[in-house]
Amino acid sequence: MKFGNTARKVNAILDVFRHGEKLSGREIVERIRRRGYSVNEGNLNMFIYYNMLYKYLQKEQIKGVNHYSLVG
């Protein structure tokens, strides 16, 4: 299944987070795939960077890997 539009993609990404959780891009992709969506990890990371960073998600580097958490 593919995403219908940007708003649905944003909501699908936000829905995989639990309160206070930090996830890497790979973990986000795995959770979205379990929901039935076909997602490319690189495309998802670029989408987060250009459309969601600082508005919905904040970034923190842990051992050279970007981890995202909800802004809040």
ABEGO torsion letter per residue (X at the ends): XBBABAAAAAAAAAAABBBGBBBBAAAAAAAAAAAGBBBBAAAAAAAAAAAABGAABBBBBBGGBBBBBBBX
